[in-house]
Amino acid sequence: MSTTNYAESARLLDRAKKVLAGGVSSEFRKYNHPHALFYTHGKGSRLYDADGNEYLDFTLSQGPLILGHSHPEVVKAVSDYSQYGQLYAGQHLKEIELAEKLNAVIPSAELMRFCLDGSTAVQTAFRIARAKTGKQKFIRFEGHYHGWLDNVCWGNAAPSLSSMGDRENPTANPWCKGLAEDTKEESIVLPWNDLGLVKSVIEKRHEEIAAIITEPVMCNNNCIEPAPGFLQGLRNICDQYGIALIFDEVITGFRLSLGGAQQYFGITPDMSVFAKAMASGYPISAVVGKREWMQLLEDGTVIHAGTMNSGNATVAAALTTIQILEKEDPYKRMFELGKYFMEGLRKVAVEAGQRMLVQGPGPMFCIAITDADKINDYRGTFSCDKAKLSTFIAAMHDRKIRIIGRGLVYISAVHNRQDVEQAVAVAGDVLKRL
Ligand SMILES: Cc1ncc(COP(=O)(O)O)c(C=O)c1O
């Protein structure tokens, strides 16, 4: 039973539900503990709700807040640049500066376009891949998330292991009702981290396949790292058959390194998508890639558009965020802090006699309750006790430690060892009572 007071949020949720469907503006916000909550402000690693509760925040608003809440330089840059205007239906100087910056720091970013979010940027990459290859389908992997638009909502989740069919010939489950049925045919869904299977499907069906899209680390389910050689194997097979390799770096971008997972793993995709940590919570994303692919946008062979794209506020937020990351270079610290956190959790879990698996590279990692030593793909996640994990996350929340409901933890450049020690101490206590 929670002793934390959520009464004001409950009252606001009742009011919101009368006019906002489910009281929220994004599905995932419903699943907070004990219900969708309302927040008043955030500063650094702390977030404050309408009941005055102060949380040590490891959700970072689902990833974007790599510099913590309300970073003063970002807020100032947005405010300063907004004094000049908001949106011109035209170009402006900082837009070039931002593109030049991405070009300098991301290995594959020879040409790019800005969008508003990850979902639309992913669709832009598909359109380019189809136009250049003259083929229609893309390979996507079970449990990876590439946004909420219809064609990527087959196979991202499944109600049970048995619903997924054979590994060699998976069933693509729809994420929800209402998807256009024919969008199911756009993708071939395969288990992740199984290069042999990808190769055998491509050998048979390469004449249909325009692209492979992958999260370079499978952050959306258990933070699974690529098996040794897997990403290189995808690169090789895409080169062999003229297929576009698309990295969805919406989470890994600016998080594993300034140049994203492609720099961290040393594998250069043809196109990739960046969003979340790019702009400290402002709505901007980028689809970037090698010139030979992206140039299809130059003459309108492929059309990408958007009234709200690259407005002053979002461009200023992105440019300033990336400049700060470049200047402060927090990556070594974020890796060390994440690893320290992971080791601390493993230790208190053993002490409490709980079977906890903590895996991931460090700047992000995932907590699971399972006997497994390692989870390698989405099918493996069904060994986890998700109900017990929810109880753990809820109890942590009642003790003011905020972690994403599926066990994902994000480290920011402003978290420190004391924050981690505080969270580990609370986790130890919670685990003993679980
Ligand atoms: C890997 C990945 N790709 C794409 C998206 C979609 O991005 P957005 O929510 O900005 O549309 C997400 C969102 O969580 C994501 O995690």
The ligand as an ORCA input file, in Angstrom:
! r2SCAN-3c Opt
* xyz 0 1
  C      13.980      3.351    -31.204
  C      12.816      4.270    -31.421
  N      12.475      4.613    -32.661
  C      11.463      5.455    -32.930
  C      10.738      5.995    -31.897
  C       9.600      6.931    -32.215
  O      10.016      8.214    -31.888
  P       8.912      9.349    -31.539
  O       8.229      8.910    -30.280
  O       9.752     10.585    -31.390
  O       7.988      9.410    -32.708
  C      11.040      5.666    -30.581
  C      10.271      6.222    -29.460
  O      10.386      5.832    -28.328
  C      12.107      4.780    -30.337
  O      12.442      4.402    -29.089
*
